[in-house]
Amino acid sequence: MNAEIITVEQLKNAVEKLPKDKLAQFRRWFEEFAADEWDRQIEHDVSTGKWDKLADEALAEHQNGLTRKL
């Protein structure tokens, strides 16, 4: 597959030209795409231990009675 690389500016121009129904379709797709990307990043961060120190600190504060119910 030989995919043409487009610039962000070209992409923006193309999106601005979409009819309302196609823009709505694109928006729905992009929101799902962005959410999936966010999920992948969180999963990666968790699997690599990025949040371990923060989680340990939060648990320690809770065990020491330094938290409150929301």
N, C-alpha and C positions, 0 to 999 in steps of 0.2 A: 504494500500500500504506500503510495506516495502522497502524503498529506501536505498541503500547502500551509505554511506557518503564516498566520496573520498577526498584525500588531494589535495592541490594546485599542489604539485609536481607530483602526479599521473595524474592530469588533463593536466599539461604541457607536460608530457611525451606522453600522448595519442594524444594531438594536434600535437606534433612534428612528429608523425608517420602517420598522415593523408596524403593520396594522394592529389595532387594539386587540383583536382576538389572538393574533400570533404573539403579541407582547405578553398577554396573559398566560398563554401556553409556555412561553419562554420563562416567565417569572416563576411559574409553578415548578418547572424543571430545575431552574437554578436554585430555588429554595431547597429542593430535595437534594440536589448535588452538594450544596454548601453544608447542609445538615449531615449528610453522609461523610463529607470530608472532616467535619468537626468530630464526629464519632470516631473516625479512624485515628485522628490526632490524639484524642483522649485515650483510646485503647493503647496506642503506641506509648504515650506518656506513662500510663499505668504499668504496662509490661516492662518498661525500662526503669521503673522505680523513681520517676521524676517527682512524684507526690508523696513518697514514703516518709520523708522527714516531716513534712507538713502534717500528714496524718498522724504520725507518732506524737507530735507536739499537741495536736488537738485532743487525742486520746488521753495524754498525760494531764492536760488541763481539766478534762472532764473527770478523770479519776481523782483529781485533787480538789474537786468541788468548785472549780472556777468557771463553770458554765451554768446557764439557766435555761429553762424551757422557754420556747418561743410562743 
